[in-house]
Amino acid sequence: MTAETKLTVMNDLGEIKTIDFVNKFSTNISELLTLLGVTRKEPLSADMKIKTYKWTTDIDQTSVGEGETIPLSKVTRSFDKEYQVAWFKKRRAVSAEAIARHGASLAIDQADQRVMREIQNKIKTDFFEFLKKEPTKVTGTGLQGALAQTWGKLQTFSEFDGSPIVSFVSSLDVADYLGDKAVGADASNVFGMTLLKNFLGMQNVIVLPNVPQGKVYSTAVENLVLAYLDVNSSDLGGMFADYTDETGLIASSRDRSLNNLTYESVFFGALKLFAEIPKGVIEATIQDPAAASEPSTSSK
């Protein structure tokens, strides 16, 4: 006797779970980009490399007399460095015994969610490592002063004119500043980051766990770029992926192995969130207001 029409079988459930995982990951990345205000998404080329740029200025210092021709000054945007984007490839397998003991929800789905969390944490960690790679450094008194100094310094970058600013701070510095005061900002949490909108007069201040206490990092939203391998547009999607999201940010496959009774999950992709102009990231060191107010002593 043949099976009933529209009967849900094991492979259907496996594909549905794969789709759920990939869509959840894609949604989280989209929420992260919205949180940061990032609109620049660039597919990686075949060499899997990203390029950063620098600005150089040659300003003529001539004192021009009345009626004299004004000498030219020159501003150049030139290639600085390139970086290889690494793949993320994660695989885990669970035994039939584990599935029998703990159930498929715990042994497969919840465990795979932990893998996704680790992939996302690596994205955040790599992003912060890029932020602090070659920043322009300033000093400010207190958290508010440090934020103000980064804002002021960014105004000197003509290429960021009119772009919103995003700042990254430590939760410890925010806690020290607030004390028993109300937050005074609209807070929301995405991707393990907390957005404090209009905090201390800044447009977007993000509490990033990787930021060390005593430091503030700010840059223009226009300076942030997401580079990614589009799995959908490559041969990889058809060969190795059961399912990818619409943007091709991540691919996922699941399969059962009958020779050892295990169920395997594989996730892969390549993406990097980076600052196109590293010097356009401003790193402020928070100076203790009490220390800043103390008179300096000089030896006689």
Disulfide bonds with the S-S distance in Angstrom:
none
